[in-house]
Amino acid sequence: MSAYTFRSSRPDQWVSPRPTRDPARLAAIHGPLRPMQDEPPLLTGLLARLLGLR
């Protein structure tokens, strides 16, 4: 066992409560939730963006 101790005036990150996550704020930042089944395959989505179809 070590004789060294660590003291800090800042509260530990694991003990501090997280800020609340407001669903309206998350929707404003990331957009609406979309089901994954509606997503096109990766290559199709990339080609559509390159050709300006989206």
MOGI-V727328 format. One record per helix or strand of 2 or more residues. SS is the DSSP state (H for helix, E for strand). FROM is the first residue (numbers start at 1). LEN is the number of residues. If there is no record, write none. Layout:
[[SS;FROM;LEN] [SS;FROM;LEN]]
This chain:
[[H;23;8] [H;36;3] [H;42;10]]
